[in-house]
Amino acid sequence: MPNYARIDLAFSRGEGAYLFTDDGRKFLDFGSGIAVTALGHAHPHLVAALKAQIDKVWHVSNLYRVPGQERLAARLVEHSFADTAFFCNSGAEANEAGIKIVRKFQAENGHPERFRIITLEGAFHGRTLATLAATGSEKYLKGFGPKTDGFDQVAFGNLNELRAAITPGTAGILVEPVQGEGGIRPASADYLKALRTIADEFGLLLMFDEVQCGMGRSGKLFAYEWSGVAPDVMSLAKGLGGGFPIGACLATERAAAGMIAGSHGTTFGGNPLAMAAANAVLDVMLEDGFLERVDKLARGFRAKLDALAARHPKVFADARGSGLLLGLKCVVPNGDMQTRLREAGLLAVAAGENVIRLLPPLTVDQAELDAALDMLERVARNWFA
């Protein structure tokens, strides 16, 4: 189906931060499959883990125990606010699970009328009918019939508007600690703390969508850690599998108490191959010094992006983001910027607010960051030539 505006480029091989075409062209990949290939391409530990699992068992369904799930759940719980985990195949599915947890929590506590969830302008939560409604953008909703009921959107960062949107039917609040598709917009720690306070005051569940900003991309395993604010529910995907399709929804025991046998499920979710991939990703991310290294490199890169934007104000308005979830707000069209960077050998991804996203693998090194900066500098310098 012609639902993708595909770039006429095909890759036959990847290695670390680079992608290669059959005709020998080499590209520095700062898109990472839209923040997915967190360990770069063909990471040896991830490759070995998948190869080993391929020779054992691929799929058994959730009718039986899956030891890899048990191990992954225990590790995610150990390193997060959560007590429990549900595994699925994608970020949208993880968000669907979270939405169901929020609604079920209220119903189990005697308030089935409380099913509405407050979301934020600029959000992106997925492509299913419910997550499209949570996203709230007409760009994505147009043509798909009536918007699924149950979502009320307020302005990003406006606490007064959010408080005013709470009704007797409100069940929870859903927010990305760093908006990705919406233009690389981090929510401040004070804002997230205020959301926690409001949720507690009104008996709501607070859900964080960390599909894009989680799994080390912020410089901590989870972006919420920077604020010191723990949610009740959190969705993960993208970098969790390092390129293998997997989603997860984490929750406190209190929030997920209503998710009993038969209340939710998936055929493929949590299969042994996905679990092998995600456990291998965690092996690397939890190594001593790995996240500290990401944070250090990210801070240096961000400072240089700030300087780049200051040098070329007719091309870039500002730099923004958190960790290695970074963006440059463009003055020129971001689609044109994406094209020119690609022609220079750098792959990046457009986002809202005319932003170009820079999402290198978390295994990137200083030389690769410097190479990307050189390409950005060259494109900016020659923009009007």
Secondary structure as UniProt FT lines:
FT   STRAND          13..16
FT   STRAND          18..20
FT   TURN            22..23
FT   STRAND          26..29
FT   HELIX           32..35
FT   TURN            38..39
FT   HELIX           44..54
FT   TURN            55..56
FT   TURN            62..63
FT   HELIX           67..78
FT   STRAND          84..88
FT   HELIX           91..108
FT   TURN            109..110
FT   TURN            112..113
FT   STRAND          116..120
FT   TURN            121..122
FT   HELIX           129..135
FT   HELIX           138..141
FT   TURN            142..143
FT   STRAND          151..154
FT   TURN            156..157
FT   HELIX           159..165
FT   TURN            168..169
FT   STRAND          170..175
FT   STRAND          178..179
FT   TURN            181..183
FT   STRAND          185..186
FT   HELIX           189..202
FT   STRAND          205..209
FT   TURN            211..218
FT   HELIX           223..226
FT   TURN            227..228
FT   STRAND          233..236
FT   HELIX           238..241
FT   TURN            242..243
FT   STRAND          247..251
FT   TURN            253..258
FT   TURN            261..262
FT   TURN            269..270
FT   HELIX           272..285
FT   TURN            288..289
FT   HELIX           290..311
FT   TURN            313..315
FT   STRAND          316..322
FT   TURN            323..324
FT   STRAND          325..330
FT   HELIX           334..344
FT   STRAND          346..347
FT   STRAND          349..351
FT   TURN            352..354
FT   STRAND          355..358
FT   TURN            362..363
FT   HELIX           366..381
FT   TURN            382..384
//
